[in-house]
Amino acid sequence: MTTTISANPLLRVQGLTVHFPTGAARREQVVRAVEDVSFDVPRRSIVGLVGESGSGKTTTGRALLRLFAPTAGRILFDGTDITNLNESRMLPWRRRMQIVFQDPYASLNPRMTVAEILGEALDTHGLAQTRRDARIGELLERVGLNTEQRRRYPHEFSGGQRQRIGIARALAVEPDFIVADEPVSALDVSVQAQVLNLLQDLQRDLGLTMLFVAHDLAVVDYLCDEVVVMYLGRVMERGPTRRVYDAPRHPYTQALLSAAPVPDPRAARSRILLKGEIPSPVNPPSGCVFRTRCPYAAEICASAVPSPRDLGDGHHAACVRLDEITS
């Protein structure tokens, strides 16, 4: 299987699989949250991870940071396999890999001030001990907050400001890689643009590499260099964002893009409606997991899991009927 998108990516994911047991009474059953996922995250780029709810996006992002233990596969960060490192050996790598959570209020300790929240990150990794206050002030200014707000508690801020605090906490340890787990989905539309522009500026100014988990395709189009499309724990399509959006090859990607809102109400649209619901990850369909909802499904789709097909220029799609499907 070809997994290379970049010659020297910061992060390489090979066959990542994450299963969760359903309970002690039914140990033989597992939730197949992520199944054989492979992709690269090139250095100093933003890669979008998209799909419907339940597609495994968040689980994938957290497994890359070892917040969930992988069941199988490999996670290579800057050339080092971190898949099975224990907690003590992971600590130096955790400084280089951080996360911005979806809900800024739930992810911030309500009993701690902003200075204590940011200081905790610095203390964990033994950073800026001689200039702690100055470093906290610098972090707040970088994310567009006032240094005098360091003594406030999370409930004293708006949703957008709380997300800025979450971003500052991620930046406190000077990471190379950030997983942004739907960081704007809980915010008002007017605030979303501000946070997105902040992330874009930080990525450019600090040379960050980012995995941006989202369900808003317009946001991914605006922010991301490459996109990975997931469905029921598997990668359906991946490649440069502009190429995938302009010429989607997998039927699931085509359906997703056809459902994305268009700001011009007079624009002609051809909506692809998918029938049925996403199958249970406890008992996914055989072969291609999308076949039960795919308008192009044939008997061959049930017999084997399709491998990603190289379409050129880093564009891959996992479908056995690509030649019969037009974008």
Secondary structure, 3 states (H helix, E strand, C coil): CCCCCCCCCCEEEEEEEEEEECCHHHCCCEEEEEEEEEEEECCCCEEEEECCCCCCHHHHHHHHCCCCCCCEEEEEECCEECCCCCHHHHHHHHHHEEEECCCCCCCCCCCCCHHHHHHHHHHHCCCCCCCHHHHHHHHHHHCCCCHHHHHCCHHHCCHHHHHHHHHHHHHCCCCCEEEEECCCCCCCHHHHHHHHHHHHHHHHHHCCEEEEECCCHHHHHHHCCEEEEEECCEEEEEEEHHHHHHCCCCHHHHHHHHHCCCCCCCCCCCCCCCCCCCCCCCCCCCCCCCCCCCCCCCHHHHCCCCCCEECCCCCEECCCCHHHCCC
